[in-house]
């Protein structure tokens, strides 16, 4: 097993979540993710200093400076639209930070722009159109069914069973909900009927890394090929247990290699390092389509999207990648001085 002995890690998370880290059974899903990471760091023999964030960024920065850690593990605002702002503040410390830089987080937080870049790079992305007014759905150059989702929200927020529209009236209702109730731009995308996967990769530098795991979402109560992740599936345990299951993906080695290649090419296009996840649909003829790419996704022992070769090894690789990228950046700075 890898070891991080002698390395001090500043683990930064929201204060209300930090206080649960020492409880035996933290309830919310995100607290379980925090606990999984911290316990992995402990098993790897790292010295872990836990810092809680409430409102003042300067308090966190002062606490980090007092500790003087070797690396920062930032878990303050995952899936939040302000995540890149907090990451940018931490970058001013000029210390290694696990995960994507603020610029990449800002880019992946804007799904419309990220998908445009992936499409421009020649990667397979379903036809997508950004809609800013309900009137914009009249002449969409998209074939139904069309899935409608917010452009900037994460964790499938704003997506429900009515988000997939076959007719214009349903499409208008779905777009209006995003524009009015969620106050976001609506992303209209051709829905790919078929299977759905999530791919995890550990990224040493944008475009370089390895596969960490692949899981498949199953939707037993949906018509074949028409199931998809929704807010209810991710946020409501009772709904999730009834309408979905997550299993280790059963794919051929060639298909796994294709997914790994797509994920790493996506990180290169979007400038993501550290770790990333990619949501993918596979159509009826076996073609993969990139639905979404996320920098700094949730890290958890469950489901097995981070299980290759094992969760602890992936956490160790993420820490080493952060320290290695900072060392490389310092060398470049010295050469240019």
Backbone bond lengths (Angstrom), bond angles and torsions (degrees), N, CA, C in turn:
res aa  C-N    CA-C-N  psi(-1)  N-CA   C-N-CA  omega(-1)  CA-C   N-CA-C  phi
1 X - - - 1.460 - - 1.521 110.02 -
2 X 1.338 115.58 143.66 1.458 120.46 176.33 1.518 110.20 -65.89
3 X 1.310 115.71 159.61 1.458 120.99 178.76 1.525 109.68 -134.93
4 X 1.322 114.91 142.40 1.458 121.67 173.42 1.527 109.67 -114.22
5 X 1.318 115.58 28.40 1.459 120.67 -179.03 1.536 109.90 -57.55
6 X 1.311 115.39 135.69 1.457 120.87 179.35 1.523 114.24 87.70
7 X 1.337 117.28 -3.50 1.465 121.49 -179.42 1.530 109.38 -102.46
8 X 1.314 116.44 129.05 1.464 121.55 177.14 1.521 108.87 -97.52
9 X 1.336 115.24 124.30 1.462 121.58 -178.47 1.523 109.38 -112.79
10 X 1.332 117.07 123.68 1.458 121.27 172.66 1.525 107.38 -89.30
11 X 1.333 116.89 108.26 1.459 121.44 179.38 1.524 107.71 -94.17
12 X 1.327 116.62 115.29 1.465 122.11 -174.42 1.520 109.33 -110.58
13 X 1.331 116.01 123.69 1.462 120.94 178.28 1.529 108.30 -146.62
14 X 1.330 116.14 165.61 1.456 120.37 179.35 1.526 110.15 -57.85
15 X 1.340 116.76 140.32 1.464 120.66 -172.82 1.522 112.43 -59.26
16 X 1.345 117.62 -38.59 1.466 119.63 -178.47 1.517 111.38 -66.40
17 X 1.344 118.02 -22.65 1.458 120.52 176.02 1.518 111.35 -88.45
18 X 1.311 117.30 -33.90 1.463 120.83 -178.81 1.521 111.21 -61.04
19 X 1.319 116.69 -38.00 1.466 118.83 -176.47 1.522 112.48 -66.05
20 X 1.353 116.90 -16.49 1.466 120.37 178.57 1.518 112.74 -89.99
21 X 1.322 117.82 -7.14 1.460 119.01 -173.19 1.521 113.11 -63.83
22 X 1.313 116.98 -26.21 1.461 119.69 -178.93 1.530 112.72 -95.29
23 X 1.338 116.49 1.36 1.454 119.24 174.71 1.520 109.29 -81.69
24 X 1.325 115.30 152.70 1.459 118.91 -175.41 1.524 112.10 -72.92
25 X 1.349 116.77 -35.16 1.455 118.94 -176.75 1.529 110.60 -134.09
26 X 1.313 117.61 78.70 1.463 119.12 176.09 1.529 109.70 -64.68
27 X 1.326 116.99 140.09 1.462 120.78 -173.29 1.519 114.82 -82.00
28 X 1.354 119.26 -61.44 1.471 118.08 -172.80 1.518 112.77 -61.64
29 X 1.335 115.18 149.46 1.470 121.11 -177.01 1.521 111.56 -57.41
30 X 1.339 117.30 -41.81 1.458 119.78 -175.25 1.521 111.57 -65.57
31 X 1.345 116.66 -30.59 1.460 118.84 177.45 1.524 110.60 -69.10
32 X 1.330 116.90 -34.36 1.459 119.62 176.19 1.519 110.46 -63.40
33 X 1.347 116.79 -37.70 1.464 119.92 177.00 1.520 110.16 -62.45
34 X 1.342 117.17 -46.15 1.456 120.69 177.89 1.526 110.12 -56.76
35 X 1.307 115.60 -47.96 1.470 119.81 -177.14 1.522 111.38 -63.33
36 X 1.334 117.51 -40.58 1.464 120.63 178.60 1.523 110.85 -58.49
37 X 1.343 117.09 -43.61 1.466 120.89 -178.46 1.522 110.63 -66.52
38 X 1.343 116.64 -48.05 1.462 120.69 -177.30 1.527 110.63 -62.97
39 X 1.318 117.37 -44.05 1.471 119.77 -179.85 1.530 110.92 -65.39
40 X 1.328 117.48 -35.70 1.474 119.88 176.03 1.521 110.11 -63.74
41 X 1.332 117.36 -42.42 1.465 120.48 178.33 1.523 111.04 -63.15
42 X 1.319 117.33 -38.68 1.461 120.42 176.34 1.531 110.84 -62.71
43 X 1.332 115.95 -45.78 1.474 119.24 -179.67 1.524 111.03 -63.09
44 X 1.330 116.58 -29.75 1.464 121.35 178.79 1.525 112.47 -81.38
45 X 1.333 116.89 3.89 1.472 124.15 175.34 1.528 112.94 73.31
46 X 1.340 117.48 16.77 1.461 119.48 175.71 1.526 109.73 -75.79
47 X 1.317 115.81 152.32 1.455 120.70 171.57 1.523 107.16 -87.95
48 X 1.330 117.54 117.37 1.458 121.74 -173.68 1.526 109.83 -108.09
49 X 1.316 115.67 123.26 1.465 122.38 174.44 1.527 107.41 -109.25
50 X 1.337 116.97 116.55 1.460 121.79 -175.80 1.526 109.76 -93.16
51 X 1.330 115.57 126.08 1.464 121.46 -177.54 1.527 108.45 -121.36
52 X 1.329 116.72 127.26 1.456 122.01 179.34 1.515 111.57 -95.91
53 X 1.327 115.44 135.68 1.471 121.50 179.36 1.524 109.27 -109.98
54 X 1.330 116.87 132.43 1.457 120.06 175.04 1.523 110.17 -113.97
55 X 1.325 118.14 -75.48 1.464 120.10 -176.52 1.533 112.79 -131.87
56 X 1.304 117.92 -34.30 1.459 120.86 -172.70 1.533 110.71 -95.81
57 X 1.330 115.19 113.53 1.462 120.60 179.24 1.523 110.30 -63.36
58 X 1.344 116.46 -35.85 1.461 119.48 -177.58 1.528 112.30 -63.35
59 X 1.347 117.44 -29.03 1.472 119.78 176.84 1.526 110.58 -66.83
60 X 1.329 116.44 -40.53 1.469 120.75 178.35 1.520 110.51 -64.88
61 X 1.321 116.03 -45.29 1.464 119.98 -179.46 1.531 110.75 -62.15
62 X 1.351 116.96 -40.27 1.466 120.36 177.81 1.518 110.91 -63.11
63 X 1.333 116.45 -41.51 1.469 120.52 179.98 1.526 110.79 -65.25
64 X 1.327 117.17 -39.61 1.471 120.87 179.35 1.526 110.08 -66.11
65 X 1.319 116.56 -42.80 1.469 119.76 179.22 1.522 111.06 -62.76
66 X 1.322 116.77 -35.70 1.466 120.30 179.46 1.523 110.90 -65.58
67 X 1.326 116.24 -38.66 1.466 121.00 -179.71 1.526 111.26 -75.13
68 X 1.338 116.32 -36.07 1.468 122.88 -175.74 1.531 110.89 55.15
69 X 1.343 116.98 62.11 1.466 119.87 -175.84 1.525 111.97 -77.55
70 X 1.324 114.93 167.69 1.460 120.62 174.22 1.524 111.13 -80.62
71 X 1.338 117.36 -28.50 1.457 121.34 -176.40 1.531 108.79 -156.11
72 X 1.340 115.86 152.06 1.461 122.27 178.42 1.522 109.01 -110.73
73 X 1.331 116.42 132.34 1.461 121.61 174.11 1.525 106.79 -110.12
74 X 1.328 116.26 101.74 1.460 122.13 -172.55 1.524 111.17 -91.80
75 X 1.349 116.06 115.92 1.466 121.59 176.51 1.529 110.65 -129.63
76 X 1.328 116.39 33.93 1.462 119.91 -173.50 1.522 112.64 -74.79
77 X 1.303 118.38 -52.91 1.461 120.03 -171.42 1.524 112.81 -128.45
78 X 1.342 118.55 51.19 1.462 117.73 179.15 1.517 111.25 -62.01
79 X 1.332 117.10 139.75 1.468 126.97 -179.55 1.523 112.08 65.40
80 X 1.345 119.29 10.21 1.463 121.95 178.28 1.522 109.19 -97.06
81 X 1.344 116.78 143.53 1.463 120.28 -176.53 1.526 112.55 -66.40
82 X 1.359 117.86 -14.80 1.462 120.98 178.57 1.531 112.28 -99.65
83 X 1.322 116.49 9.00 1.466 120.33 -177.37 1.525 111.39 -56.99
84 X 1.339 116.86 -41.19 1.469 119.62 -176.71 1.527 111.62 -68.56
85 X 1.336 117.51 -28.21 1.471 120.11 178.73 1.524 110.70 -66.97
86 X 1.330 116.40 -45.11 1.462 120.09 179.13 1.524 110.12 -65.17
87 X 1.336 116.86 -41.09 1.471 120.02 178.43 1.514 110.41 -61.57
88 X 1.339 117.43 -38.47 1.464 120.84 178.29 1.515 112.17 -63.54
89 X 1.341 116.41 -37.91 1.467 119.61 177.70 1.527 110.61 -64.95
90 X 1.341 116.62 -40.07 1.465 119.72 179.01 1.525 111.56 -66.22
91 X 1.321 116.69 -32.85 1.466 120.09 -178.69 1.525 112.30 -63.47
92 X 1.328 117.46 -22.66 1.459 120.32 178.89 1.523 111.78 -66.24
93 X 1.349 116.52 -18.72 1.462 120.12 177.91 1.530 111.80 -73.81
94 X 1.333 116.83 -15.94 1.470 122.42 -177.92 1.525 111.55 55.20
95 X 1.324 114.72 44.38 1.460 122.40 173.74 1.526 108.51 -116.58
96 X 1.337 118.45 154.33 1.470 120.08 176.65 1.528 110.50 -60.07
97 X 1.332 116.23 134.35 1.463 121.97 179.13 1.525 108.25 -124.68
98 X 1.333 116.39 127.52 1.461 120.44 179.48 1.526 109.61 -70.19
99 X 1.310 116.03 129.12 1.447 120.01 176.57 1.512 113.53 105.82
100 X 1.332 114.37 -167.49 1.455 121.65 -173.36 1.523 111.52 -75.72
101 X 1.327 115.06 152.94 1.458 121.22 175.75 1.528 109.40 -74.83
102 X 1.337 116.41 166.41 1.461 121.34 -176.60 1.529 111.70 -60.79
103 X 1.327 117.51 -36.83 1.465 120.42 -179.20 1.524 111.27 -63.34
104 X 1.347 117.00 -41.73 1.463 120.40 179.18 1.523 111.18 -69.55
105 X 1.339 117.37 -37.14 1.462 120.30 178.61 1.519 111.13 -66.10
106 X 1.339 116.61 -38.36 1.466 119.86 176.85 1.524 110.38 -63.84
107 X 1.320 116.43 -37.93 1.463 120.99 -178.44 1.527 111.22 -70.05
108 X 1.323 117.87 -47.56 1.464 119.80 -178.89 1.525 111.12 -70.99
109 X 1.335 117.64 -21.82 1.458 120.53 175.11 1.516 112.72 -70.19
110 X 1.332 117.06 -19.79 1.462 122.42 175.71 1.529 107.03 -103.20
111 X 1.341 116.49 90.19 1.462 120.65 -173.12 1.522 112.27 -60.04
112 X 1.315 116.35 -37.92 1.461 119.99 -179.06 1.522 111.20 -59.80
113 X 1.334 116.49 -50.22 1.458 120.59 -179.21 1.523 111.11 -65.77
114 X 1.336 117.05 -42.22 1.466 120.53 179.99 1.524 111.14 -60.69
115 X 1.337 117.05 -43.93 1.464 119.74 -179.93 1.523 111.58 -67.24
116 X 1.345 117.26 -35.08 1.462 119.73 176.13 1.527 111.28 -61.93
117 X 1.334 116.30 -42.29 1.460 120.00 179.26 1.521 111.37 -65.18
118 X 1.331 116.59 -41.71 1.464 119.64 178.84 1.518 110.99 -64.31
119 X 1.331 116.78 -40.17 1.462 120.73 177.62 1.523 110.81 -63.68
120 X 1.334 116.28 -43.41 1.470 120.71 -179.86 1.522 111.42 -62.99
121 X 1.348 116.36 -28.58 1.466 120.26 179.21 1.525 112.21 -81.97
122 X 1.325 116.67 1.51 1.455 120.05 177.38 1.512 114.62 86.12
123 X 1.328 117.90 11.82 1.458 120.87 178.71 1.531 109.89 -84.33
124 X 1.335 117.39 150.53 1.473 120.30 -175.30 1.529 112.20 -75.40
125 X 1.309 116.91 108.89 1.463 123.79 179.20 1.526 107.66 -127.78
126 X 1.329 119.35 133.76 1.466 119.72 176.42 1.528 111.07 -58.94
127 X 1.322 116.88 148.09 1.463 120.97 178.49 1.525 109.57 -54.38
128 X 1.330 116.72 128.24 1.464 122.35 -172.83 1.518 109.86 -134.54
129 X 1.346 116.10 139.27 1.462 122.08 177.86 1.526 108.33 -133.92
130 X 1.329 116.74 135.46 1.457 122.33 175.63 1.526 109.47 -89.30
131 X 1.333 116.25 130.99 1.461 121.52 -178.00 1.528 109.15 -119.83
132 X 1.330 116.24 126.36 1.462 121.58 -178.37 1.531 112.99 -108.29
133 X 1.326 117.07 -6.44 1.466 121.80 177.88 1.520 108.09 -149.30
134 X 1.341 116.34 149.44 1.463 120.16 -177.35 1.519 111.13 -59.00
135 X 1.326 116.25 -33.30 1.461 119.77 -179.53 1.529 112.09 -62.31
136 X 1.322 116.52 -19.19 1.454 120.63 -177.69 1.512 114.79 -71.17
137 X 1.349 118.10 -10.41 1.469 120.06 -178.03 1.520 112.35 -82.40
138 X 1.356 118.20 -10.26 1.466 120.40 -172.88 1.517 112.70 -64.34
139 X 1.299 117.22 -38.40 1.470 120.08 -174.70 1.529 112.06 -120.28
140 X 1.330 116.66 36.63 1.467 119.04 179.69 1.528 110.34 -66.02
141 X 1.332 117.70 130.28 1.476 120.50 179.06 1.528 111.20 -83.97
142 X 1.331 116.82 48.81 1.462 121.95 -176.67 1.519 109.72 -123.97
143 X 1.337 115.06 148.14 1.455 120.64 177.35 1.519 109.89 -95.59
144 X 1.344 117.95 133.43 1.462 119.53 176.58 1.524 110.71 -69.62
145 X 1.346 116.25 155.16 1.463 126.77 1.67 1.532 112.00 -74.29
146 X 1.338 114.99 152.46 1.462 122.15 -179.65 1.522 108.42 -122.15
147 X 1.331 116.57 130.54 1.459 120.57 176.51 1.526 108.61 -98.77
148 X 1.325 115.95 136.54 1.461 122.61 -177.32 1.523 108.74 -115.70
149 X 1.331 116.75 128.98 1.461 120.95 -179.22 1.521 110.16 -147.51
150 X 1.350 116.63 161.52 1.469 119.42 177.71 1.526 110.93 -66.79
151 X 1.328 115.92 150.18 1.459 120.11 -178.47 1.518 112.76 -78.22
152 X 1.337 118.02 -24.31 1.463 118.53 -172.82 1.519 114.85 -123.40
153 X 1.316 119.85 -9.80 1.464 120.93 -177.89 1.527 110.65 -81.42
154 X 1.342 115.48 147.70 1.451 120.68 179.26 1.512 111.86 -108.33
155 X 1.342 116.10 -179.18 1.464 123.59 177.34 1.523 112.97 56.05
156 X 1.348 116.72 34.60 1.468 122.62 178.15 1.516 113.16 60.23
157 X 1.329 117.09 22.46 1.456 120.35 177.18 1.526 109.84 -60.81
158 X 1.328 115.77 136.76 1.456 121.06 178.32 1.515 114.40 82.23
159 X 1.344 117.54 0.94 1.466 120.82 -179.94 1.524 109.00 -106.00
160 X 1.342 116.83 125.67 1.456 121.63 177.29 1.523 109.74 -140.98
161 X 1.319 116.95 -171.94 1.450 120.23 -174.27 1.528 112.60 -64.40
162 X 1.349 116.51 -22.00 1.469 120.11 178.86 1.522 112.17 -86.79
163 X 1.337 117.12 2.40 1.467 119.92 -177.10 1.521 112.92 -77.92
164 X 1.323 117.57 -17.00 1.464 120.97 176.25 1.523 108.47 -98.24
165 X 1.325 115.81 118.03 1.461 121.40 -173.79 1.524 111.14 -114.87
166 X 1.339 114.68 137.18 1.457 120.93 176.68 1.526 111.48 -103.88
167 X 1.339 116.15 -22.54 1.462 120.93 -178.30 1.524 110.24 -125.61
168 X 1.361 114.60 162.63 1.470 118.60 -174.22 1.517 112.13 -65.30
169 X 1.331 118.57 -36.37 1.464 120.01 -179.31 1.527 110.93 -62.68
170 X 1.331 116.53 -42.28 1.471 120.34 177.99 1.517 110.83 -67.70
171 X 1.332 115.96 -36.73 1.464 120.27 178.57 1.523 110.57 -64.48
172 X 1.322 117.64 -41.53 1.465 121.41 178.74 1.521 110.98 -63.63
173 X 1.339 117.12 -40.95 1.467 120.06 178.38 1.525 111.17 -62.61
174 X 1.332 116.11 -43.72 1.467 119.86 -178.81 1.526 111.21 -65.60
175 X 1.335 116.87 -40.77 1.466 120.35 178.94 1.518 110.37 -66.90
176 X 1.332 117.36 -42.61 1.469 120.79 -179.42 1.539 110.78 -60.80
177 X 1.312 116.63 -38.07 1.464 119.23 179.33 1.526 111.17 -62.92
178 X 1.321 117.08 -43.18 1.465 120.35 179.05 1.526 110.54 -64.43
179 X 1.340 116.49 -44.54 1.460 120.40 -176.00 1.524 112.35 -69.47
180 X 1.338 117.22 -41.99 1.459 120.91 -172.52 1.522 113.41 -91.45
181 X 1.329 117.20 -49.47 1.466 120.03 -174.11 1.523 112.76 -82.31
182 X 1.321 117.29 -37.72 1.467 120.37 -177.85 1.519 110.85 -95.91
183 X 1.339 116.90 -16.66 1.466 122.61 178.77 1.521 111.07 57.86
184 X 1.315 115.38 51.38 1.461 121.51 179.56 1.522 108.78 -137.82
185 X 1.312 115.96 166.85 1.458 121.17 173.71 1.524 108.31 -76.27
186 X 1.329 117.06 140.77 1.467 121.29 -178.94 1.522 110.50 -89.44
187 X 1.312 115.22 132.85 1.458 122.05 177.59 1.527 107.12 -105.33
188 X 1.324 117.07 113.73 1.464 122.20 179.62 1.525 108.29 -102.78
189 X 1.326 116.25 125.78 1.459 120.72 -172.79 1.517 109.82 -138.22
190 X 1.335 116.49 138.30 1.454 119.23 175.39 1.528 109.24 -60.08
191 X 1.333 115.75 125.54 1.459 120.63 -177.96 1.521 109.74 -80.15
192 X 1.334 115.64 126.78 1.460 121.56 -179.97 1.525 108.82 -91.51
193 X 1.323 116.40 108.90 1.464 120.02 176.80 1.521 109.19 -71.11
194 X 1.331 115.83 131.69 1.460 119.59 -178.80 1.517 111.85 151.64
195 X 1.314 116.16 -148.67 1.465 122.21 -176.88 1.529 110.23 -95.23
196 X 1.344 116.11 155.59 1.466 120.73 -178.51 1.531 109.97 -124.32
197 X 1.345 115.69 134.91 1.460 122.14 -177.46 1.529 110.59 -131.02
198 X 1.315 114.42 155.62 1.460 121.41 167.72 1.516 107.89 -122.21
199 X 1.336 115.86 130.93 1.463 122.52 -176.79 1.526 108.46 -115.37
200 X 1.322 117.05 129.72 1.465 121.75 175.37 1.516 110.34 -108.20
201 X 1.340 117.15 135.98 1.458 121.04 176.12 1.521 109.95 -133.15
202 X 1.323 116.05 142.66 1.456 122.61 170.12 1.522 106.33 -93.97
203 X 1.341 116.66 127.43 1.463 121.45 -170.71 1.528 109.66 -115.29
204 X 1.322 116.34 112.57 1.477 120.76 177.94 1.520 110.76 -71.13
205 X 1.320 116.79 -39.61 1.457 124.72 173.72 1.518 105.03 -157.04
206 X 1.349 119.57 157.23 1.460 119.90 -176.08 1.522 112.97 -49.74
207 X 1.337 115.37 119.62 1.458 120.81 -179.79 1.512 114.78 94.45
208 X 1.344 118.32 -11.76 1.467 122.44 -179.09 1.515 108.93 -121.86
209 X 1.332 115.50 128.68 1.459 119.15 179.34 1.511 109.95 169.26
210 X 1.323 115.27 -154.31 1.465 118.94 -178.49 1.528 109.86 -153.24
211 X 1.313 113.91 163.27 1.454 121.72 179.89 1.527 110.30 -70.79
212 X 1.332 116.84 136.11 1.464 121.31 177.84 1.520 112.09 -109.91
213 X 1.324 117.31 -13.91 1.459 120.14 178.76 1.519 111.61 156.98
214 X 1.329 115.59 157.74 1.459 122.32 175.89 1.516 108.02 -136.62
215 X 1.334 116.34 130.13 1.463 120.13 174.57 1.520 109.11 -121.64
216 X 1.314 115.14 154.89 1.462 120.87 176.72 1.518 109.25 -116.43
217 X 1.324 115.31 135.60 1.464 121.66 174.08 1.528 108.46 -88.71
218 X 1.331 116.29 128.31 1.457 121.69 175.08 1.523 108.70 -110.77
219 X 1.326 116.34 140.85 1.462 121.42 -177.44 1.533 108.42 -128.06
220 X 1.336 116.66 82.33 1.473 120.51 -171.05 1.522 114.75 -64.89
221 X 1.346 118.77 -23.18 1.461 120.06 -177.89 1.527 112.71 -93.46
222 X 1.336 117.31 -3.82 1.464 121.10 -179.68 1.527 110.37 -94.48
223 X 1.340 117.74 154.61 1.473 119.43 173.54 1.516 110.05 -58.34
224 X 1.328 118.62 148.70 1.470 121.40 -177.60 1.522 112.41 -52.03
225 X 1.353 114.85 125.90 1.454 120.66 176.52 1.508 115.22 83.66
226 X 1.343 118.84 -7.13 1.462 121.28 -174.79 1.523 113.28 -109.13
227 X 1.328 118.47 4.01 1.454 120.65 175.73 1.525 111.20 -76.91
228 X 1.342 116.40 152.44 1.465 120.54 179.60 1.520 108.76 -159.18
229 X 1.353 114.85 160.33 1.460 120.15 178.36 1.524 109.90 -69.18
230 X 1.323 116.05 137.26 1.454 121.17 177.63 1.524 109.09 -133.71
231 X 1.326 115.27 172.50 1.462 119.86 178.30 1.522 110.71 -60.40
232 X 1.349 116.61 -39.30 1.464 119.84 179.76 1.512 112.17 -64.26
233 X 1.339 116.97 -39.67 1.464 121.06 -179.54 1.519 110.88 -62.68
234 X 1.348 117.79 -40.65 1.459 120.91 -175.20 1.526 113.13 -84.92
235 X 1.329 118.55 -30.99 1.458 121.17 -170.78 1.528 114.76 -104.53
236 X 1.324 117.99 -18.88 1.464 121.31 -175.98 1.524 109.15 -115.79
237 X 1.326 115.77 110.87 1.468 119.65 -174.72 1.517 111.70 -61.50
238 X 1.334 118.12 -42.06 1.461 120.57 -178.97 1.527 110.77 -63.45
239 X 1.334 116.52 -44.21 1.472 120.74 177.68 1.520 110.38 -63.68
240 X 1.349 116.05 -42.73 1.463 120.77 -178.77 1.528 110.87 -61.88
241 X 1.322 117.62 -45.13 1.462 120.92 -178.13 1.525 111.68 -65.66
242 X 1.329 116.89 -30.18 1.459 120.41 -178.36 1.519 112.23 -83.04
243 X 1.336 117.04 -38.85 1.456 120.00 -168.41 1.529 115.00 -109.04
244 X 1.331 118.90 -3.46 1.465 117.93 -177.50 1.523 111.20 -151.83
245 X 1.321 114.27 159.31 1.464 122.16 171.58 1.517 107.99 -142.72
246 X 1.328 116.53 150.58 1.456 121.57 176.65 1.520 107.89 -119.91
247 X 1.330 116.38 127.63 1.461 120.87 -179.11 1.527 109.03 -132.15
248 X 1.338 116.11 159.34 1.463 119.42 170.47 1.521 108.34 -62.61
249 X 1.331 115.97 130.50 1.460 120.44 -173.13 1.524 111.78 -64.27
250 X 1.318 115.78 137.96 1.465 121.86 174.69 1.517 108.15 -101.57
251 X 1.327 115.39 94.08 1.451 121.73 -177.57 1.531 109.57 -132.39
252 X 1.310 116.05 159.14 1.457 119.71 175.73 1.527 109.48 -74.29
253 X 1.314 115.77 164.39 1.465 119.93 178.69 1.535 110.72 -62.26
254 X 1.323 116.25 -36.57 1.473 119.82 178.79 1.524 110.16 -63.51
255 X 1.321 117.13 -43.22 1.464 120.47 179.38 1.523 111.60 -65.88
256 X 1.332 117.34 -39.68 1.467 120.24 177.10 1.523 110.75 -62.88
257 X 1.327 116.42 -40.94 1.461 120.18 178.13 1.529 110.73 -63.53
258 X 1.334 116.67 -39.02 1.464 120.34 177.37 1.530 111.05 -61.66
259 X 1.325 116.48 -43.67 1.463 120.26 -179.31 1.524 111.64 -67.59
260 X 1.326 116.70 -40.90 1.465 120.13 176.98 1.526 110.44 -60.36
261 X 1.334 116.23 -43.92 1.461 120.69 -179.94 1.525 111.01 -63.40
262 X 1.332 117.64 -44.14 1.459 121.33 178.60 1.520 111.45 -61.08
263 X 1.341 116.00 -43.17 1.468 119.94 -178.52 1.525 111.13 -64.64
264 X 1.324 117.27 -45.12 1.466 119.95 -178.15 1.528 111.67 -69.94
265 X 1.338 117.46 -36.78 1.462 119.38 175.24 1.527 110.52 -63.56
266 X 1.335 116.71 -36.88 1.464 120.58 178.45 1.521 111.06 -64.89
267 X 1.333 117.43 -40.29 1.468 119.41 178.65 1.521 110.99 -65.33
268 X 1.340 116.66 -33.66 1.465 119.79 177.83 1.523 110.54 -66.49
269 X 1.332 116.97 -43.47 1.466 120.99 -179.37 1.525 110.85 -64.29
270 X 1.337 117.00 -40.78 1.458 121.57 -174.08 1.529 113.32 -93.83
271 X 1.336 117.51 -2.89 1.459 120.75 176.81 1.509 114.43 72.23
272 X 1.338 117.58 31.67 1.467 122.10 -177.25 1.519 109.76 -91.00
273 X 1.326 116.33 133.72 1.461 120.15 169.11 1.516 109.08 -128.42
274 X 1.329 116.23 173.12 1.462 121.08 -178.65 1.510 112.16 90.95
275 X 1.314 116.51 -81.59 1.457 121.02 178.51 1.524 108.50 -161.02
276 X 1.322 116.05 154.64 1.459 120.39 -176.86 1.521 109.27 -155.63
277 X 1.326 115.36 160.00 1.459 120.54 173.22 1.518 108.84 -129.34
278 X 1.315 115.56 155.10 1.462 121.75 -178.54 1.523 108.52 -135.29
279 X 1.338 116.34 126.87 1.457 121.59 174.08 1.518 108.51 -92.36
280 X 1.332 115.84 132.06 1.465 121.64 -172.13 1.521 109.57 -135.86
281 X 1.348 115.72 143.28 1.455 121.39 168.45 1.526 108.56 -111.40
282 X 1.325 116.08 144.78 1.464 121.08 175.48 1.525 108.32 -115.27
283 X 1.344 116.97 123.64 1.464 119.73 -176.19 1.522 111.72 -80.94
284 X 1.323 115.70 -175.31 1.461 121.29 -172.14 1.523 113.53 -67.80
285 X 1.357 117.15 -18.24 1.472 119.40 179.15 1.525 111.72 -104.72
286 X 1.338 117.35 11.23 1.457 120.78 174.41 1.508 116.06 88.71
287 X 1.346 118.74 10.33 1.462 120.89 177.59 1.527 109.93 -84.13
288 X 1.331 115.74 140.10 1.462 121.11 178.42 1.526 109.89 -93.89
289 X 1.339 115.72 141.33 1.455 123.01 179.00 1.525 109.23 -129.35
290 X 1.325 116.72 126.69 1.474 121.21 -178.89 1.524 109.20 -78.63
291 X 1.320 115.93 122.28 1.461 121.49 179.16 1.522 110.92 -96.57
292 X 1.336 116.37 -36.82 1.463 119.90 -175.94 1.523 109.45 -164.46
293 X 1.335 116.69 146.60 1.463 122.60 174.42 1.527 107.52 -127.31
294 X 1.317 116.91 133.14 1.459 121.41 -176.79 1.520 111.66 -124.54
295 X 1.334 116.85 130.99 1.451 121.76 168.86 1.525 108.72 -89.12
296 X 1.319 116.81 145.05 1.469 122.27 -178.56 1.534 112.98 53.92
297 X 1.328 118.62 51.12 1.467 120.12 175.72 1.525 110.25 -71.35
298 X 1.330 116.64 171.59 1.465 120.96 178.28 1.528 109.78 -61.95
299 X 1.327 116.04 134.98 1.465 122.57 177.40 1.523 108.39 -107.70
300 X 1.314 116.32 120.88 1.460 119.89 -178.09 1.525 110.11 -150.50
301 X 1.312 115.24 152.54 1.464 120.07 175.09 1.525 110.78 -70.66
302 X 1.322 117.14 -17.41 1.459 123.14 -178.74 1.524 107.61 -129.55
303 X 1.332 119.38 129.10 1.463 130.51 -5.20 1.530 110.82 -76.43
304 X 1.340 118.10 178.41 1.476 120.75 -170.80 1.517 114.93 -78.02
305 X 1.341 118.02 39.71 1.457 119.43 178.57 1.527 111.22 -77.84
306 X 1.358 116.50 -12.95 1.465 121.07 177.33 1.530 110.10 -121.63
307 X 1.328 117.49 35.44 1.463 121.52 -170.65 1.525 114.64 -101.08
308 X 1.341 119.47 0.63 1.464 120.36 -178.67 1.528 110.45 -110.94
309 X 1.287 120.61 123.69 1.477 125.64 -8.20 1.525 112.16 -72.08
310 X 1.344 117.42 -30.20 1.460 121.85 169.13 1.527 108.34 -163.08
311 X 1.323 116.13 166.92 1.459 121.12 -173.07 1.527 111.72 -62.08
312 X 1.325 117.44 -45.05 1.461 120.73 -177.87 1.528 111.43 -61.76
313 X 1.317 117.27 -41.81 1.462 120.56 179.70 1.524 110.70 -62.59
314 X 1.327 117.13 -37.90 1.464 119.86 178.64 1.522 111.50 -67.92
315 X 1.327 117.76 -38.23 1.471 120.34 176.07 1.530 109.67 -63.06
316 X 1.335 116.94 -42.78 1.467 120.47 178.16 1.526 110.86 -61.34
317 X 1.332 117.21 -41.75 1.470 120.84 179.75 1.522 111.19 -65.14
318 X 1.328 117.42 -37.42 1.464 121.18 179.18 1.522 110.18 -64.95
319 X 1.332 116.65 -42.16 1.477 120.64 178.68 1.521 109.95 -65.04
320 X 1.341 116.92 -46.41 1.469 119.26 -179.06 1.528 111.54 -65.03
321 X 1.332 116.93 -36.79 1.472 120.01 178.70 1.527 110.63 -62.91
322 X 1.326 116.37 -39.58 1.471 119.88 178.27 1.516 110.87 -63.99
323 X 1.327 117.11 -44.84 1.458 120.45 -179.84 1.528 110.78 -68.29
324 X 1.328 117.10 -36.61 1.453 120.24 178.85 1.514 112.75 -68.72
325 X 1.342 117.32 -38.62 1.466 119.69 179.78 1.516 110.90 -68.20
326 X 1.323 117.82 -34.87 1.460 120.28 177.64 1.526 110.56 -68.24
327 X 1.338 116.62 -40.49 1.466 120.13 177.75 1.528 110.62 -61.91
328 X 1.329 116.72 -42.98 1.459 120.67 178.74 1.521 111.13 -63.76
329 X 1.340 116.69 -39.75 1.465 120.56 179.61 1.527 110.87 -64.81
330 X 1.336 116.57 -39.70 1.465 120.19 179.31 1.526 110.76 -65.77
331 X 1.342 116.98 -38.63 1.472 120.30 178.56 1.526 110.54 -64.39
332 X 1.355 116.46 -41.72 1.465 119.36 178.56 1.533 110.82 -62.98
333 X 1.336 115.47 -38.64 1.458 119.91 -179.40 1.537 111.27 -65.59
334 X 1.336 114.59 -39.88 1.478 118.41 179.43 1.531 110.74 -66.83
335 X 1.349 116.41 -39.01 1.474 119.46 -179.90 1.531 111.55 -65.51
336 X 1.343 115.28 -34.99 1.464 118.17 -178.03 1.520 113.61 -83.27
337 X 1.354 116.55 -10.82 1.474 119.75 -178.14 1.522 111.15 -74.18
